[in-house]
């Protein structure tokens, strides 16, 4: 993966300590920060799986990928559609 430029706000004292380390190790500040982050987030880190606490709604699943057209009367008479539209 390529490199992405970014910016962070850091505590001034923390930044000074990292700069001192970079000078002592004859590395760039960027390399010091990257090394620290790689130690904290190794490439082989396996993130825990999240347990789904609710079952999928078959009605909502049936709506995926479809263009729908309902009359106002149909919407008002269908509790599921009314509830869905209230969430929007």
Rosetta constraint file for C-alpha pairs under 8 A:
AtomPair CA 10 CA 14 HARMONIC 6.87 0.50
AtomPair CA 10 CA 15 HARMONIC 6.42 0.50
AtomPair CA 11 CA 15 HARMONIC 6.32 0.50
AtomPair CA 12 CA 16 HARMONIC 6.28 0.50
AtomPair CA 13 CA 17 HARMONIC 6.35 0.50
AtomPair CA 14 CA 18 HARMONIC 6.32 0.50
AtomPair CA 15 CA 19 HARMONIC 6.16 0.50
AtomPair CA 16 CA 20 HARMONIC 6.16 0.50
AtomPair CA 17 CA 21 HARMONIC 6.24 0.50
AtomPair CA 18 CA 22 HARMONIC 6.13 0.50
AtomPair CA 18 CA 29 HARMONIC 6.79 0.50
AtomPair CA 18 CA 32 HARMONIC 7.03 0.50
AtomPair CA 18 CA 33 HARMONIC 7.57 0.50
AtomPair CA 19 CA 23 HARMONIC 6.26 0.50
AtomPair CA 19 CA 29 HARMONIC 5.89 0.50
AtomPair CA 20 CA 24 HARMONIC 6.14 0.50
AtomPair CA 21 CA 25 HARMONIC 6.00 0.50
AtomPair CA 21 CA 32 HARMONIC 7.53 0.50
AtomPair CA 22 CA 26 HARMONIC 5.72 0.50
AtomPair CA 22 CA 27 HARMONIC 4.82 0.50
AtomPair CA 22 CA 28 HARMONIC 5.65 0.50
AtomPair CA 22 CA 29 HARMONIC 5.41 0.50
AtomPair CA 22 CA 31 HARMONIC 7.93 0.50
AtomPair CA 22 CA 32 HARMONIC 6.02 0.50
AtomPair CA 23 CA 27 HARMONIC 6.32 0.50
AtomPair CA 23 CA 28 HARMONIC 7.58 0.50
AtomPair CA 27 CA 31 HARMONIC 6.21 0.50
AtomPair CA 27 CA 32 HARMONIC 6.68 0.50
AtomPair CA 28 CA 32 HARMONIC 6.44 0.50
AtomPair CA 29 CA 33 HARMONIC 6.28 0.50
AtomPair CA 30 CA 34 HARMONIC 6.05 0.50
AtomPair CA 31 CA 35 HARMONIC 6.01 0.50
AtomPair CA 32 CA 36 HARMONIC 6.31 0.50
AtomPair CA 33 CA 37 HARMONIC 6.23 0.50
AtomPair CA 34 CA 38 HARMONIC 6.09 0.50
AtomPair CA 35 CA 39 HARMONIC 6.30 0.50
AtomPair CA 36 CA 40 HARMONIC 6.42 0.50
AtomPair CA 37 CA 41 HARMONIC 5.90 0.50
AtomPair CA 38 CA 42 HARMONIC 5.24 0.50
AtomPair CA 38 CA 43 HARMONIC 7.51 0.50
AtomPair CA 41 CA 45 HARMONIC 6.62 0.50
AtomPair CA 56 CA 60 HARMONIC 7.89 0.50
AtomPair CA 56 CA 61 HARMONIC 7.39 0.50
AtomPair CA 57 CA 61 HARMONIC 6.19 0.50
AtomPair CA 58 CA 62 HARMONIC 6.08 0.50
AtomPair CA 59 CA 63 HARMONIC 6.69 0.50
AtomPair CA 60 CA 64 HARMONIC 6.82 0.50
AtomPair CA 63 CA 68 HARMONIC 7.82 0.50
AtomPair CA 70 CA 74 HARMONIC 5.99 0.50
AtomPair CA 70 CA 75 HARMONIC 6.40 0.50
AtomPair CA 71 CA 75 HARMONIC 6.36 0.50
AtomPair CA 72 CA 76 HARMONIC 6.14 0.50
AtomPair CA 73 CA 77 HARMONIC 6.11 0.50
AtomPair CA 74 CA 78 HARMONIC 6.19 0.50
AtomPair CA 75 CA 79 HARMONIC 7.72 0.50
AtomPair CA 75 CA 81 HARMONIC 5.66 0.50
AtomPair CA 75 CA 82 HARMONIC 5.94 0.50
AtomPair CA 76 CA 81 HARMONIC 7.70 0.50
AtomPair CA 76 CA 82 HARMONIC 6.19 0.50
AtomPair CA 78 CA 82 HARMONIC 6.29 0.50
AtomPair CA 79 CA 83 HARMONIC 6.04 0.50
AtomPair CA 80 CA 84 HARMONIC 6.07 0.50
AtomPair CA 81 CA 85 HARMONIC 6.09 0.50
AtomPair CA 82 CA 86 HARMONIC 6.18 0.50
AtomPair CA 83 CA 87 HARMONIC 6.58 0.50
AtomPair CA 84 CA 88 HARMONIC 6.99 0.50
